[in-house]
Amino acid sequence: MRTLKEIPCGQTVRVSRLSGEGPVKRRIMDMGITKGVDVVVRKVAPLGDPVEVTVRGYELSLRKADAEMILVE
């Protein structure tokens, strides 16, 4: 199982699970990242933070720590 942080630019993956707890997990879900949704990795900053993705038709920037909580397949 890989995390969203490990995915290179240009790849599309499907979210299989969120590993966060409490308010952090709720914030990620409120951004539209839920189990079964497709995520396209658009850009990764030079030091890996933030990661720019497309979810449900809109652009979203995620911190590296948040991207590590999103397990994908």
C-alpha positions as CSV (number, residue, x, y, z in Angstrom):
1,M,0.0,0.0,0.0
2,R,1.4,3.4,-1.0
3,T,0.7,6.9,0.2
4,L,-0.3,9.8,-1.9
5,K,3.1,11.4,-1.1
6,E,4.9,8.6,-2.9
7,I,3.1,9.0,-6.2
8,P,5.0,10.8,-9.1
9,C,3.6,13.6,-11.1
10,G,1.0,12.8,-13.8
11,Q,-0.3,9.6,-12.3
12,T,-3.9,8.9,-11.3
13,V,-4.6,6.8,-8.3
14,R,-7.7,5.8,-6.3
15,V,-8.0,6.4,-2.6
16,S,-8.3,3.2,-0.6
17,R,-8.1,4.4,3.0
18,L,-7.5,7.5,5.2
19,S,-5.2,6.8,8.1
20,G,-5.6,10.1,10.0
21,E,-7.4,10.6,13.2
22,G,-10.1,13.0,14.4
23,P,-10.1,16.5,13.1
24,V,-7.3,15.9,10.6
25,K,-9.1,13.0,9.0
26,R,-12.4,15.1,8.9
27,R,-10.5,18.0,7.2
28,I,-9.2,15.7,4.5
29,M,-12.6,14.3,3.9
30,D,-14.2,17.8,3.8
31,M,-11.8,18.6,1.0
32,G,-13.4,15.8,-1.1
33,I,-10.8,13.1,-0.5
34,T,-12.8,10.0,0.4
35,K,-12.5,6.3,-0.1
36,G,-12.9,5.3,-3.8
37,V,-12.3,8.8,-5.3
38,D,-9.7,9.2,-8.1
39,V,-6.9,11.7,-7.5
40,V,-4.5,13.0,-10.2
41,V,-1.1,14.2,-9.0
42,R,-0.4,17.4,-10.9
43,K,2.7,18.9,-9.3
44,V,5.1,18.3,-6.5
45,A,7.2,21.2,-5.1
46,P,11.0,20.7,-5.2
47,L,11.2,19.7,-1.5
48,G,8.0,17.7,-1.8
49,D,5.8,20.2,0.1
50,P,3.1,20.9,-1.0
51,V,1.6,18.4,-3.5
52,E,-0.9,19.7,-6.0
53,V,-3.6,17.3,-7.0
54,T,-6.9,17.3,-8.8
55,V,-9.9,15.8,-6.9
56,R,-13.5,15.8,-8.2
57,G,-12.6,18.4,-10.9
58,Y,-10.9,20.9,-8.7
59,E,-7.3,21.7,-7.9
60,L,-6.1,21.2,-4.3
61,S,-2.7,21.6,-2.6
62,L,-1.9,19.2,0.3
63,R,0.8,19.4,2.8
64,K,3.3,16.5,2.8
65,A,2.1,15.4,6.2
66,D,-1.6,15.2,5.0
67,A,-0.6,13.3,1.8
68,E,1.1,10.7,3.9
69,M,-2.2,9.9,5.6
70,I,-3.9,9.1,2.3
71,L,-3.4,5.5,1.3
72,V,-3.9,4.8,-2.5
73,E,-3.9,1.9,-5.0
